[in-house]
Amino acid sequence: MNKLEHLLQPIRVRQLEIPNRVVMPPMGSNLGNTDGTVSEANLAYFKRRIQSGAGFIITEITSVHPNGIASPRTLCVYDDRFIPGLAKMADIVHRQGAKIAMQLHHVGREGYYLLKEGKALAPSAIASYIYRIKPQEMNIEDIKETITAFGQAARRAREAGFDAVELHAAHGYLLMQFLSHHCNQRTDQYGGNFAGRARFVVECLQEVRKQVGEDFPVSIRISAEEIIKDGYTVEDMQSIMPILVEAGADIIHASFGTHGSPGGITSAPVEYEPGFKVELARKVKEVVKVPVIAVGRFTDPFMADEIVTRGDADMIAFGRQHLADPDFLINARLGRVQETFPCLACNQGCIERLLFEQGSIRCAINPETGQELEYPVQAAKKSKKVWVIGGGPGGLTAASEAARLGHQVTLFEAGKEAGGQVLLAARVPYKKVYGRWIEVLNARAIKHGAEIITNQEVNEEMINKGQPDEVILASGAGPVWPDIPGVDLPHVCYAQELLNGAVAPRGAVVILGSGLVGMETADYLREKGIKNINIIETEARSPVSTLTSHGYMLHKRLRTAGVKFLFNSRVTEIGEESILLQREPDKQQELKPVHQVIVATGSTGRNRLEDFLKQGGIPYHLIGDARKPRRIIEAVEEGAQAAWQL
Ligand SMILES: Cc1cc2nc3c(=O)[nH]c(=O)nc-3n(C[C@H](O)[C@H](O)[C@H](O)COP(=O)(O)O)c2cc1C
């Protein structure tokens, strides 16, 4: 049996012995204090992550200069006053026996707050990919000052007890902006051909090396491929790799993509296979002898071990898997991988929450992540008899958490298995892993002591008889049946009936509603070979945003497959083989042939028992879709909160 022997081998970089080849890559948390210092929440979050046993931990972006700060809660290292807080981080990691690098960062033109104030700096005055606002072009003085700032930041990292530093030259931030001709159109010595554009990065590395001395390891994180139209290629990168090593880089961290890359590929959605960019690490290894880190959707240590064994990479970074379940490596080591929550790559709690909601880090399926200070560890003072009604992700999380805290928990699920809507989501293309998560969650709830009773609808009489101390009402949501003439014809069904196999797809299909259920049902049909699919939407656009990585992929897949979207359209009548549409106030259209009409017009919370509980004075918590249909992250969060408050 593979015992992870290569992945768990130590690796030496200069004087530093790293105990194994598992890396926690940098992940911005937005948990820092607003003055840039390390907060208690940062430390608690970090402490839990590193229990994974990863050998090499890299901090989130840490600003080397006030004019390079990404957001108000970004950690900073541009002054000596930041050293004490950062030292605490290093200390936590050392107590765990791991080694820690600080990621040195300058946001350049991708910092919203700086752009808004007209203070953002960049190689050229070309607007940010994300915010579409122009930065100021750096003059030579700015460039020299920034190079010095990288060096001083590295010196501070060393003084704070860090084992290494990593320069963030990836993902479209300042150092990469210099590398990219899309952002760097300078005509001086810092622009021009690829070698000219690399000069700034090289000088930063040289200055860092000068400040930290010869024995201190320096990593550089690159986007080995720009992944943008006419962007630089891995071959371009190969051409400068030896120069970067010569300038002081001891480790190459081979990431990919930039802010303008399609579909958030840097933190890739579920559509991408684990390890899908490992060839970039291999290509970097072709041209340099220093250790190379591979990254991208890794969740399975055994797969990582194979890659290290093959020699495609020397170390493997597990990013979001550290958020979904920091015990993944321990579980693999102890032969209990079936207990690990697999990362769903949904990005709901992590990167998309940071980018689009300005929130701090969470994980859609792991409610402890980012809330380590509030997360109850001790059993509750009083063990209560708790009934959880409904076994979707919210109910299962509530049952698991309540049982973990010592309550006597019974979960009732009306269907034949727990999992709710997620069981259907797991049937659409690429989302099988959602089903795996539900299996693990189910098993976890049972392991903690919850009893799960399926095929059991709960009624008032049962509650009267059972007398629970508290009820968690997690009865989910049911689909809405629209009021349209002809809707009761036999060829009309709910999307859910199609996904659960009760109804077979046939012929030319019309889907009513372009929300996630409608879109994913179209994707399911596309995969089944259905060619003629129309999606009708009353609004001007789909609520599934193309800014989210899964949303982007889904839209692209459906359009490529020829799925047609009819926006601003209302179905006024469903016929045997056609439908009538009201497109604009005075424009009617007939669509035919139509062999199947699939309803995906939203859902409504099932909270039938709420009044009864209220009137009976039975303490209850209404959570998840039963309260209001939303995403997995809300259901899980409310389930956990209800359990923690018992
Ligand atoms: C919430 C979040 C924050 C991130 N912040 C950083 C960062 O500060 N610096 C960085 O180089 N990469 C950052 N990344 C990218 C990750 O380091 C990693 O490259 C990416 O998530 C792909 O790895 P994974 O598929 O294992 O998650 C971040 C990713 C996430 C999900």
The ligand as an SDF file (V2000), in Angstrom:
LIG
                    3D

 31 33  0  0  0  0  0  0  0  0999 V2000
   -9.5280   32.5200   -0.0320 C   0  0  0  0  0  0  0  0  0  0  0  0
   -8.3040   32.4680   -0.8730 C   0  0  0  0  0  0  0  0  0  0  0  0
   -7.3350   33.4340   -0.7180 C   0  0  0  0  0  0  0  0  0  0  0  0
   -6.1650   33.3750   -1.4710 C   0  0  0  0  0  0  0  0  0  0  0  0
   -5.1820   34.2720   -1.2240 N   0  0  0  0  0  0  0  0  0  0  0  0
   -3.9810   34.1330   -1.8140 C   0  0  0  0  0  0  0  0  0  0  0  0
   -2.8680   34.9120   -1.3980 C   0  0  0  0  0  0  0  0  0  0  0  0
   -2.9410   35.6800   -0.4410 O   0  0  0  0  0  0  0  0  0  0  0  0
   -1.7180   34.7560   -2.0920 N   0  0  0  0  0  0  0  0  0  0  0  0
   -1.5740   33.8600   -3.1140 C   0  0  0  0  0  0  0  0  0  0  0  0
   -0.5000   33.7470   -3.6840 O   0  0  0  0  0  0  0  0  0  0  0  0
   -2.6070   33.0560   -3.4770 N   0  0  0  0  0  0  0  0  0  0  0  0
   -3.7840   33.1580   -2.8350 C   0  0  0  0  0  0  0  0  0  0  0  0
   -4.8080   32.2970   -3.1510 N   0  0  0  0  0  0  0  0  0  0  0  0
   -4.5750   31.2100   -4.1270 C   0  0  0  0  0  0  0  0  0  0  0  0
   -4.1780   29.9260   -3.4020 C   0  0  0  0  0  0  0  0  0  0  0  0
   -2.9300   30.0540   -2.7850 O   0  0  0  0  0  0  0  0  0  0  0  0
   -4.1100   28.7360   -4.3650 C   0  0  0  0  0  0  0  0  0  0  0  0
   -3.1490   28.9870   -5.3360 O   0  0  0  0  0  0  0  0  0  0  0  0
   -5.4360   28.4660   -5.0630 C   0  0  0  0  0  0  0  0  0  0  0  0
   -6.5020   28.4560   -4.1440 O   0  0  0  0  0  0  0  0  0  0  0  0
   -5.4000   27.1250   -5.7910 C   0  0  0  0  0  0  0  0  0  0  0  0
   -5.1270   26.0910   -4.9010 O   0  0  0  0  0  0  0  0  0  0  0  0
   -6.2920   25.0870   -4.3860 P   0  0  0  0  0  0  0  0  0  0  0  0
   -6.9860   24.6180   -5.6110 O   0  0  0  0  0  0  0  0  0  0  0  0
   -5.5480   24.0130   -3.6580 O   0  0  0  0  0  0  0  0  0  0  0  0
   -7.1840   25.8860   -3.5050 O   0  0  0  0  0  0  0  0  0  0  0  0
   -5.9830   32.3580   -2.4230 C   0  0  0  0  0  0  0  0  0  0  0  0
   -6.9870   31.4120   -2.5930 C   0  0  0  0  0  0  0  0  0  0  0  0
   -8.1200   31.4450   -1.8180 C   0  0  0  0  0  0  0  0  0  0  0  0
   -9.1460   30.3600   -1.9860 C   0  0  0  0  0  0  0  0  0  0  0  0
  1  2  1  0
  2  3  1  0
  2 30  2  0
  3  4  2  0
  4  5  1  0
  4 28  1  0
  5  6  2  0
  6  7  1  0
  6 13  1  0
  7  8  2  0
  7  9  1  0
  9 10  1  0
 10 11  2  0
 10 12  1  0
 12 13  2  0
 13 14  1  0
 14 15  1  0
 14 28  1  0
 15 16  1  0
 16 17  1  0
 16 18  1  0
 18 19  1  0
 18 20  1  0
 20 21  1  0
 20 22  1  0
 22 23  1  0
 23 24  1  0
 24 25  2  0
 24 26  1  0
 24 27  1  0
 28 29  2  0
 29 30  1  0
 30 31  1  0
M  END
$$$$
